[in-house]
Amino acid sequence: MRNLSEIIEDCKSNARPDYEELRYSVLVMTGVLNLVNHELTKLYVEGKMPPEFIRKLNLDGGICSMYGKALNKPPKEYLGWNHDPENPEFQKFYAMGSKLVDKALNGELPNQKNKYGGQPNETKS
């Protein structure tokens, strides 16, 4: 079985991972979400979170309730057409983002090159 990031990549690029991969991926993601939700709620209830952090994450009405809403809707409906991998516009946007990430990882973005056209810590002789 492939790793979770590869399975997610297939889903976003509108490929079709097999049933077992999807089944286990849902269980992994549910476990992760439940753990994160539990820990955030615990910190919030215990008053161990700075107010600016609560506002930033929108914990008192946003992120925590978002999970509940997602659990009570069909996934395709919750996701919406704008984020649906079957939407051609989503695919165009996703392909652009993937190319940008690849360039960043390869150090090819304009802000990653020095004045000689090489990598930032590279010097030309």
C-alpha positions as CSV (number, residue, x, y, z in Angstrom):
1,M,0.0,0.0,0.0
2,R,1.3,3.5,-0.8
3,N,1.8,6.2,1.8
4,L,-1.0,8.6,2.7
5,S,0.5,11.6,0.9
6,E,0.6,9.6,-2.4
7,I,-3.0,8.6,-2.0
8,I,-4.1,12.2,-1.2
9,E,-2.1,13.4,-4.3
10,D,-4.0,10.9,-6.5
11,C,-7.3,12.1,-5.1
12,K,-6.5,15.8,-5.7
13,S,-5.3,15.0,-9.2
14,N,-8.5,13.2,-9.9
15,A,-6.8,9.8,-10.2
16,R,-8.5,6.8,-8.6
17,P,-6.7,5.1,-5.7
18,D,-8.0,1.6,-4.9
19,Y,-10.7,0.9,-2.4
20,E,-8.4,-0.4,0.3
21,E,-6.1,2.6,0.1
22,L,-9.1,5.0,0.4
23,R,-10.7,3.0,3.2
24,Y,-7.6,3.0,5.4
25,S,-6.8,6.6,4.5
26,V,-10.2,7.7,5.8
27,L,-9.5,5.8,9.1
28,V,-6.0,7.4,9.4
29,M,-7.3,10.9,8.8
30,T,-10.2,10.4,11.2
31,G,-7.9,9.3,13.9
32,V,-5.6,12.3,13.3
33,L,-8.5,14.7,13.3
34,N,-10.0,13.3,16.4
35,L,-6.7,13.5,18.2
36,V,-6.0,17.1,17.2
37,N,-9.6,18.1,17.9
38,H,-9.4,16.5,21.4
39,E,-6.0,18.1,22.3
40,L,-7.1,21.6,21.1
41,T,-10.4,21.3,23.0
42,K,-8.6,20.2,26.1
43,L,-6.1,23.1,26.0
44,Y,-9.0,25.5,25.3
45,V,-11.1,24.2,28.2
46,E,-8.1,24.2,30.6
47,G,-7.4,27.8,29.7
48,K,-3.9,27.0,28.5
49,M,-4.2,28.7,25.2
50,P,-3.4,32.4,24.6
51,P,-6.5,34.4,23.5
52,E,-4.7,35.4,20.3
53,F,-4.2,31.8,19.4
54,I,-7.8,31.0,20.0
55,R,-8.8,33.9,17.7
56,K,-6.3,32.9,15.0
57,L,-7.6,29.4,14.9
58,N,-11.1,30.5,15.4
59,L,-11.5,27.8,18.0
60,D,-14.6,29.2,19.7
61,G,-16.9,28.7,16.8
62,G,-14.8,27.9,13.7
63,I,-12.4,24.9,13.5
64,C,-14.1,22.8,16.2
65,S,-17.6,23.2,14.8
66,M,-16.3,22.8,11.2
67,Y,-15.4,19.2,12.0
68,G,-18.9,18.5,13.4
69,K,-20.4,20.0,10.2
70,A,-18.2,17.9,8.0
71,L,-19.2,14.7,9.9
72,N,-22.8,15.4,9.2
73,K,-22.7,16.1,5.5
74,P,-21.9,13.9,2.5
75,P,-18.2,14.5,1.7
76,K,-18.8,15.7,-1.8
77,E,-21.4,18.2,-0.6
78,Y,-19.1,19.4,2.2
79,L,-16.2,19.8,-0.2
80,G,-18.2,21.8,-2.7
81,W,-17.7,22.1,-6.5
82,N,-14.8,24.6,-6.1
83,H,-12.7,22.0,-4.3
84,D,-14.0,18.9,-6.2
85,P,-11.2,17.1,-8.1
86,E,-13.7,16.5,-10.9
87,N,-14.0,20.2,-11.5
88,P,-11.7,21.2,-14.5
89,E,-11.0,24.6,-12.9
90,F,-9.9,22.9,-9.7
91,Q,-7.5,20.7,-11.8
92,K,-6.0,23.8,-13.5
93,F,-5.4,25.5,-10.2
94,Y,-4.1,22.3,-8.6
95,A,-1.6,21.7,-11.5
96,M,-0.4,25.3,-11.2
97,G,0.1,24.9,-7.5
98,S,2.0,21.6,-8.0
99,K,4.4,23.2,-10.5
100,L,5.0,26.1,-8.1
101,V,5.8,23.7,-5.2
102,D,8.1,21.7,-7.5
103,K,10.0,24.9,-8.4
104,A,10.3,25.9,-4.8
105,L,11.6,22.5,-3.8
106,N,14.2,22.7,-6.6
107,G,15.2,26.3,-5.6
108,E,14.0,27.7,-9.0
109,L,11.8,30.5,-7.7
110,P,13.1,34.1,-8.4
111,N,13.6,34.9,-4.8
112,Q,15.7,31.7,-4.4
113,K,18.3,32.6,-7.0
114,N,21.2,35.0,-6.5
115,K,22.3,37.8,-8.8
116,Y,24.4,35.4,-10.8
117,G,21.5,33.1,-11.7
118,G,22.6,30.3,-9.4
119,Q,21.3,29.0,-6.1
120,P,21.4,31.5,-3.1
121,N,24.6,30.2,-1.5
122,E,26.3,29.5,-4.8
123,T,29.1,31.7,-6.2
124,K,30.2,32.0,-9.8
125,S,33.9,31.8,-10.6
